[in-house]
Amino acid sequence: MTRMPRRNPTPRAFTLIDVLVVMAVLSIVLFAVIPAFSRDDRTRLVAAANLFTADLQNARMLTVQDPGDPVRVVVSPAGAGWYLARHSDPDTPMTLPSGVGGDWRIVFGEGPASNLWSVRLAPGGVDPDTIVAGALPFVRFDAFGRLAPAVDVRFELSTENDALVVRIRAETGDAYIE
């Protein structure tokens, strides 16, 4: 009887090249995927600016509907948000329409603005930390939806790393993001 020669089995291990290729592919995937899961400052600023301009337009519309008691947009202390209030009661946020509930207030990091936790709001050239409860800056419109007084207004939304400007034109009352 003849004996068959035994062959050495081929080693079943990864080579250095195999490991390097896998590492390269994984690093490319991670660089492509990680930014999709992280919220950056610019995204938060754009979201806050859109929310702010929407409330500016709401204040403008509500003032045109009831010019006897205009609505103002009031910046919260330390630039932590804003609220809409009637001129007759500027320290109290307006109540949202029936069925919605709550008041017309945005606080960064809470409620509908919970993802905007690092954003601050202030009039152009003003440090948000200097905004105190006794002297809150505000914007108000006249019976025709124009700014009162008739001077363009600039607001800055900022985070630690970035900033975005919302400008309101005095002659039209239109708000836009720069």
Rosetta blueprint (number, residue, H / E / L):
1 M L
2 T L
3 R L
4 M L
5 P L
6 R L
7 R L
8 N L
9 P L
10 T L
11 P L
12 R L
13 A L
14 F L
15 T L
16 L H
17 I H
18 D H
19 V H
20 L H
21 V H
22 V H
23 M H
24 A H
25 V H
26 L H
27 S H
28 I H
29 V H
30 L H
31 F H
32 A H
33 V H
34 I H
35 P H
36 A H
37 F H
38 S L
39 R L
40 D L
41 D H
42 R H
43 T H
44 R H
45 L H
46 V H
47 A H
48 A H
49 A H
50 N H
51 L H
52 F H
53 T H
54 A H
55 D H
56 L H
57 Q H
58 N H
59 A H
60 R H
61 M H
62 L H
63 T H
64 V H
65 Q H
66 D L
67 P L
68 G L
69 D L
70 P L
71 V E
72 R E
73 V E
74 V E
75 V E
76 S L
77 P H
78 A H
79 G H
80 A L
81 G E
82 W E
83 Y E
84 L E
85 A E
86 R E
87 H L
88 S L
89 D L
90 P L
91 D L
92 T L
93 P L
94 M L
95 T E
96 L L
97 P L
98 S L
99 G L
100 V L
101 G L
102 G L
103 D E
104 W L
105 R E
106 I E
107 V E
108 F L
109 G L
110 E L
111 G H
112 P H
113 A H
114 S H
115 N H
116 L H
117 W L
118 S L
119 V L
120 R E
121 L E
122 A E
123 P E
124 G L
125 G L
126 V L
127 D L
128 P H
129 D H
130 T H
131 I L
132 V L
133 A H
134 G H
135 A H
136 L L
137 P L
138 F E
139 V E
140 R E
141 F E
142 D L
143 A L
144 F L
145 G L
146 R L
147 L E
148 A L
149 P L
150 A L
151 V L
152 D L
153 V E
154 R E
155 F E
156 E E
157 L E
158 S E
159 T L
160 E L
161 N L
162 D L
163 A E
164 L E
165 V E
166 V E
167 R E
168 I E
169 R L
170 A L
171 E L
172 T L
173 G L
174 D L
175 A E
176 Y E
177 I E
178 E L
